[in-house]
Amino acid sequence: MAKWTIEDAERLYRVKRWGGGYFEIGENGNLHVTPDPTNTDIRIDFKTVVEEIQQEGIQFPVVVRFHDILRSQVAQLNQTFRDAIKEAEYNGQYMGVYPIKVNQMREVVEEVVEAGEAFNYGLEAGSKAELLTVLSYNTNEESLTILNGYKDEEFMRLALLGRKLGRKIIVVVEKYSELIALVRISKELKIDPIIGLRSKMTVKGRGKWASSGGERAKFGLTIAEVINASNYLKEQGMLDCLKLLHFHIGSQITDIRSVKEAVSEGGRIYAELHRMGVGLEYIDVGGGLGIDYDGSQSTNDSSRNYSMQEYVADVVYGIKEVCDLEKVPHPNIVSESGRAITAHHSCVITPIVGEIRSSGSSLDSNKFETTEQENEHVLVKNMRSVSVQIDDPNENTQELFNDASQYKEQAVDAFKLRVVSLPELAKIETLYWDIMKKVQKRLRHVEFIPEELQELDYALSSQYLCNFSVFQSAADTWAIDQLLPIAPLTRMNEEPTVNCSLVDITCDSDGKIDQFIGDYGTTDFIPLHELKEDEDYYVGLFLTGAYQDVMGDMHNLFGRLNEVHIYSYDDDPEDFYIEEFVNGSSVNDVLSIMQYNPSLMAHNVKKLIDKRIASGDIKPREGVKWTDFYENCLDGYTYLKTPSKSNPQK
Ligand SMILES: *Cc1c(COP(=O)(O)O)cnc(C)c1O
């Protein structure tokens, strides 16, 4: 058999295909990161990142954020729009905004704002809390601040405060009654708002979020309402406040055709309104720019059949074409891409802390003596004879599989009828699983595998226990079957021999990942490497920067993760430095959220211990130790404490 190469690993884990130019398998079999595509001299070996995290004494699991990736994505999107605008001889400008709901972490928003400064890149908010955030963080007077979502009076007043502060803050009307309120409050405060109208589209984005578009969409005005709104503003002497037309047909648009259709529908609405005397200056095409999570470049739910360049070109040329045809000016173009900005920059790193083997496990705890003995039950004899035949290459695999399966079923029945003893049953099962492993091995290089035998792979697969919670760190894999790429951080130059699914440490059987990127759609398991006694094995869950980072919940009271913020730095021997470490939730933190009073809890436990000391059951010194221990655990991380195998002193 040919030696395993990193090309084989690439075929299996598809790192380059989902990596967006940032991730790659290195010659040494470790995962490498090139956070800044304009400086490919900087190449960070993930193994050194893990070692540094260990040296700093930071507990796993951790979220690793590459700030340069975030900056690079901001620059790429803006530059791509600028290039397309120039090439198309388009007269408007690109004025993008980052929708903070995709990842509201302060460090992320700050980095996006800073990286976007040169492009006058703005922010988008969809709730009052987000509006309060963007008011304080978007300080660039040239860039836009776009406000979507349902609004109350307070929301409108805050928006008008933004106008007072000299910001280009645009209130996008989602439903007609908001317009009436906005006009009233603006007049009361004597501040001119900038108004946008969100139009319901007949086009739906294909993919999981298709319901954001179409006539049953939750947000937006009907065409009649759009016209009535313009007339109302004219009556109120405020038509010149109406500057923007907005639409959003859903996140993660999988098919470029939906983008083209939406742009031509939106372009038409803009052009007609313009000819009706509404001096719109902006078209906002919303979000939806997709990410190729599974690396298939297809219309799969977790993929997309286009690139950023293609998306941008279709938006720019699509709007230009309509405008030129209708002889109206080219509007400035706004887009609200969130997923595409943040998805790549963060990942979750967890050690594998254990293995839950199948019944066929070769772990010591599962070994059982099967040598022949006198007066054995005939079923034991039969199974043993199959286990001898399976070593003969001339025997038929399917036939042996059938025989073994039949004997095993009979053995279970015989056990219930008290004909086979418990040790005999253990022998039969041990022999049976040995046979199954050999059957599986025989089938590895066979073209056609009967269905029954295909299931063997699953039956013989292991479960690797990951020190994290799916509900906190990968909510969408549980909620909507989102695929997130998974790969080991090391050893990719070795053939992975254990078929695994991943389970988390919550007490919930849904706390698992058992859908992986496969050659044809998805598979139930991912091949990973055999665990070693003296070496840590880490896997990464990638592209978690959009939504996953901020949507998780505290199922089982597992809280937020420790975070490591990484900047690349050419002069450093390892090409990076950890700029900041942000503590994840302590047990104290999560208990307080649930209304507990941790210091009172510690006090109560101390009283119980004191009572035992008084009665002489616990020695005073020992009692103090127990009290301290309880308090330390309250201050500690919510995840498993797993000492490093590679560096045992840590
Ligand atoms: C969620 C949302 C976005 C972001 O969409 P992405 O697909 O993440 O780019 C943009 N605009 C609106 C109105 C949204 O609701």
The ligand as a Gaussian input file, in Angstrom:
#p B3LYP/6-31G(d) Opt

LIG

0 1
 C      -28.189000      38.802000       9.669000
 C      -28.252000      39.919000       8.761000
 C      -27.135000      40.275000       7.995000
 C      -25.864000      39.465000       7.983000
 O      -25.951000      38.440000       7.076000
 P      -24.680000      37.537000       6.667000
 O      -25.279000      36.477000       5.850000
 O      -24.082000      37.055000       7.933000
 O      -23.743000      38.377000       5.910000
 C      -27.221000      41.393000       7.205000
 N      -28.350000      42.131000       7.154000
 C      -29.452000      41.825000       7.878000
 C      -30.652000      42.663000       7.779000
 C      -29.445000      40.703000       8.694000
 O      -30.533000      40.382000       9.373000

